[in-house]
Amino acid sequence: MPELLNIYQQRIHEQLDAYLQDDQVPASLLAAMRYAVFNGGKRIRPSLIYMTSLILGASLEKADKTACAIEMIHCYSLIHDDLPCMDDDDLRRGQPTVHIQFDEATAILAGDALQAYAFELIAGDVALSHTTRLDLIGLLAKAAGPAGMVGGQALDLAAESKRISHLELETMHRRKTGDLISACLAAGARIGGADPATEQALIDYGYALGLAFQVRDDILDHTGDTLVLGKPSGSDQDNAKSTFISTHGLSAASAQLDALHQTAIEALIPLGKTATPLIALADFIARRDH
């Protein structure tokens, strides 16, 4: 799986580099945007868009700008998550976080800029029809907005130093992580012209994958090494975060990861052998070490 990811990582790197070149943007702001975007990362979300589009017969060129937009939204969210008023992290992907490398105001503006630029890219994508562009903007806005990723972050902050139920924990992470990941599958489905049943199967896979990703994150935060993770291990515990470990314990969280991994794979049954790359990605997510 890493070999396939490398192909998509290289492509998205080249695309992002091309779009993050603008002499009309203040130099310090552009530097912070590029720092956040090119500071490593597995590029799971744009890879999902590429995989899904290809599975459904669409070209990578049709998926390029949407893949860039999703990654920009993701990187903006990481900038803001790391801020002192949020998770207050000094390391991201083994490097100083944006507000440490630059300053807090520049970090906030870089996140704001990446968020807005994501929608600009999709709106101007002449490789897609006007209807598809509108659909994608709506999908991404909902997944990243107050009922999605941002709402999940608000629930996360509100849950600090509290005991919350399994349902509340799952809802929090479904919004914070699952909504954007499932939006990648839905976006690929729209670009590839999938029928409603196929799109729903992909969305179901995305939600299971998103939760599996978060459970694995929680396990790694509890058991991983800072040098491998690229960020401080144990930070969730230090910040009194509600996690699958704090709520269920390590053994139960590991069992839940296995169950979510299986749910993700089963969701893809209607796609048959064409879903092989997505199955391989689910395997990678469940077993990753960072």
C-alpha positions in Angstrom: 0.0 0.0 0.0 2.7 2.6 0.8 3.9 2.2 -2.9 0.5 3.2 -4.2 0.2 6.0 -1.7 3.6 7.3 -2.9 2.3 7.7 -6.4 -0.6 9.8 -5.1 1.6 11.7 -2.7 3.9 12.7 -5.4 1.0 13.8 -7.7 -0.7 15.9 -4.9 2.6 17.4 -3.9 3.2 18.6 -7.5 -0.4 20.0 -7.8 -0.2 21.8 -4.4 3.1 23.3 -5.3 1.7 24.7 -8.5 -1.3 26.3 -6.8 0.6 27.7 -3.9 2.6 30.1 -6.0 1.1 33.6 -6.1 3.0 36.9 -5.9 -0.2 38.7 -4.9 -0.2 36.9 -1.6 2.0 38.5 1.1 5.3 36.6 1.3 5.0 35.8 5.0 1.5 34.5 4.6 2.4 32.3 1.6 5.4 31.0 3.4 3.2 29.9 6.4 0.6 28.3 4.0 3.3 26.4 2.2 5.0 25.4 5.5 1.7 23.9 6.8 1.0 22.1 3.5 4.4 20.7 2.8 5.4 19.7 6.3 5.0 16.0 5.6 1.8 14.1 5.9 0.4 10.9 4.6 -2.0 12.6 2.1 -4.7 10.0 2.9 -7.6 12.3 2.0 -6.5 13.4 -1.5 -5.5 9.8 -2.1 -9.0 8.7 -1.4 -10.3 11.1 -4.0 -7.9 9.8 -6.6 -8.6 6.2 -5.8 -12.3 6.6 -5.9 -12.3 8.6 -9.1 -10.1 6.0 -10.8 -12.2 3.1 -9.6 -15.2 4.8 -11.2 -13.4 5.5 -14.5 -12.6 9.2 -14.1 -9.2 10.6 -14.9 -6.8 11.9 -12.3 -6.9 15.3 -14.0 -10.6 15.6 -13.2 -9.8 15.0 -9.5 -6.7 17.2 -9.1 -8.2 20.4 -7.8 -10.7 18.7 -5.5 -7.9 16.6 -4.1 -5.9 19.8 -3.5 -8.9 21.4 -1.9 -9.5 18.6 0.5 -5.8 18.6 1.6 -5.9 22.4 2.1 -9.0 22.0 4.3 -7.2 19.3 6.3 -4.0 21.3 6.7 -6.0 24.4 7.8 -7.7 22.3 10.5 -4.3 21.1 11.8 -3.0 24.6 12.0 -5.9 25.7 14.1 -6.0 22.5 16.2 -2.4 23.1 17.2 -3.0 26.7 18.4 -2.5 27.5 22.1 -6.2 28.2 22.5 -7.0 24.7 21.1 -4.6 21.7 21.7 -1.5 23.8 22.3 0.9 21.5 20.5 4.5 22.5 19.6 5.2 19.7 17.2 3.4 18.5 14.0 4.9 15.8 11.8 8.2 16.1 13.7 8.5 19.8 13.0 7.5 23.0 14.9 3.8 23.8 14.5 3.0 26.8 12.4 2.4 29.2 15.3 5.8 28.2 16.7 7.6 28.5 13.4 6.0 31.8 12.6 3.6 33.4 15.1 0.1 32.9 16.3 -1.5 35.6 14.1 0.2 34.3 11.0 -0.9 30.8 11.8 -4.5 31.8 12.1 -4.4 33.7 8.8 -2.6 30.8 7.0 -5.4 28.5 8.1 -8.1 31.0 7.0 -6.4 31.4 3.7 -6.1 27.7 3.0 -9.8 27.2 3.8 -11.0 29.9 1.5 -8.6 28.9 -1.3 -9.9 25.3 -1.2 -13.3 26.5 -2.3 -11.8 28.9 -4.9 -10.0 26.0 -6.5 -13.2 23.9 -6.9 -15.3 26.8 -8.1 -12.8 27.5 -10.9 -12.3 23.8 -12.0 -13.1 23.9 -15.7 -12.4 20.1 -15.9 -15.8 19.6 -14.1 -19.3 20.6 -15.0 -20.9 23.5 -13.1 -23.3 21.1 -11.5 -20.5 18.9 -10.2 -18.5 21.9 -8.9 -21.6 23.1 -7.0 -22.1 19.6 -5.6 -18.5 19.4 -4.4 -18.5 22.8 -2.8 -21.7 21.8 -0.9 -20.2 18.5 0.2 -16.9 20.0 1.4 -18.6 23.0 3.1 -20.9 20.7 5.1 -18.2 18.2 6.0 -15.8 20.9 7.2 -18.4 23.2 8.8 -20.3 23.6 12.1 -22.2 20.3 11.8 -19.0 18.5 10.6 -15.3 18.9 11.4 -15.5 22.3 13.2 -18.5 21.0 15.2 -16.5 18.0 16.1 -13.6 20.1 17.3 -16.0 22.1 19.5 -17.3 18.9 21.0 -13.7 17.8 21.6 -12.8 20.9 23.5 -16.1 20.7 25.5 -15.3 17.1 26.5 -11.9 17.9 28.1 -11.6 16.7 31.7 -15.1 15.1 31.5 -16.4 11.6 31.2 -18.5 11.2 28.1 -20.5 8.2 26.8 -19.5 6.0 24.0 -22.2 7.5 21.8 -20.9 11.1 22.5 -17.3 10.0 21.8 -18.3 8.4 18.5 -20.4 11.4 17.5 -17.5 13.7 18.3 -15.0 11.8 16.1 -17.6 11.1 13.4 -17.8 14.8 12.9 -14.2 15.7 13.6 -12.6 13.1 11.4 -15.2 10.9 9.7 -17.1 13.7 8.0 -14.2 15.0 6.0 -12.9 11.5 5.2 -16.3 10.3 4.0 -16.6 13.5 2.0 -13.5 12.4 0.1 -15.3 9.2 -1.0 -18.5 11.2 -1.9 -16.4 13.7 -3.9 -14.7 10.9 -5.8 -18.2 9.4 -6.4 -19.5 12.7 -7.8 -16.4 13.2 -10.0 -16.7 9.6 -11.3 -20.5 9.8 -11.9 -21.4 7.0 -9.4 -25.0 5.8 -9.0 -26.6 6.6 -5.6 -26.1 3.0 -4.2 -22.4 3.0 -5.1 -21.9 6.4 -3.6 -23.6 5.4 -0.4 -21.4 2.3 -0.1 -18.4 4.5 -0.5 -19.7 6.9 2.1 -20.3 4.0 4.6 -16.8 2.8 4.0 -15.5 6.4 4.6 -17.2 6.7 8.0 -15.9 3.4 9.2 -12.5 4.3 7.9 -12.6 7.7 9.6 -13.5 6.2 13.0 -10.8 3.5 12.5 -8.3 6.2 11.8 -9.2 8.0 15.0 -9.2 4.9 17.2 -5.7 4.0 15.8 -4.6 7.6 16.5 -5.8 7.2 20.1 -4.0 3.9 20.5 -0.8 5.4 19.0 -1.0 8.4 21.3 -1.1 6.0 24.2 1.5 3.5 23.0 3.6 5.2 20.3 7.0 6.9 20.4 7.3 10.7 19.8 10.1 10.3 17.3 8.0 7.9 15.2 4.7 9.8 15.6 6.2 13.2 14.7 4.2 14.7 17.6 4.3 14.4 21.3 3.0 11.0 22.5 0.7 11.1 25.5 -0.6 14.6 24.6 -4.2 13.5 24.7 -3.8 12.3 28.3 -1.8 15.5 29.2 -4.7 17.6 27.8 -7.3 15.5 29.5 -8.9 14.6 26.2 -11.7 12.2 25.8 -10.4 9.3 23.7 -11.3 5.7 22.9 -8.5 4.7 25.4 -9.8 6.9 28.2 -13.4 5.8 27.6 -12.9 2.1 26.9 -9.3 1.1 27.8 -6.6 -0.2 25.4 -7.9 -3.7 24.9 -11.5 -2.6 24.1 -10.2 0.2 21.8 -8.1 -2.4 19.9 -11.1 -4.6 19.5 -13.2 -1.7 18.2 -10.5 -0.9 15.7 -10.7 -4.4 14.4 -14.5 -4.2 14.1 -14.4 -0.9 12.3 -11.7 -2.2 9.9 -14.0 -5.1 9.1 -17.1 -2.8 8.7 -15.1 -0.7 6.2 -14.2 -3.7 4.1 -17.7 -5.1 4.1 -19.1 -1.8 3.0 -17.2 -2.2 -0.3 -18.7 -5.6 -1.2 -21.0 -4.0 -3.8 -18.0 -2.6 -5.7 -16.4 -6.1 -6.1 -12.7 -6.4 -7.2 -12.5 -2.7 -8.2 -12.4 -1.8 -4.5 -9.1 -3.6 -3.9 -7.1 -0.3 -3.5 -9.6 1.0 -0.9 -9.4 -2.3 1.0 -5.6 -2.1 1.0 -5.9 1.5 2.4 -8.1 0.3 5.2 -5.5 -2.4 6.0 -2.8 0.3 6.1 -4.9 2.7 8.3 -5.6 -0.1 10.8 -1.9 -1.1 11.1 0.0 2.2 10.7 2.6 3.2 13.3 2.3 7.0 12.9 
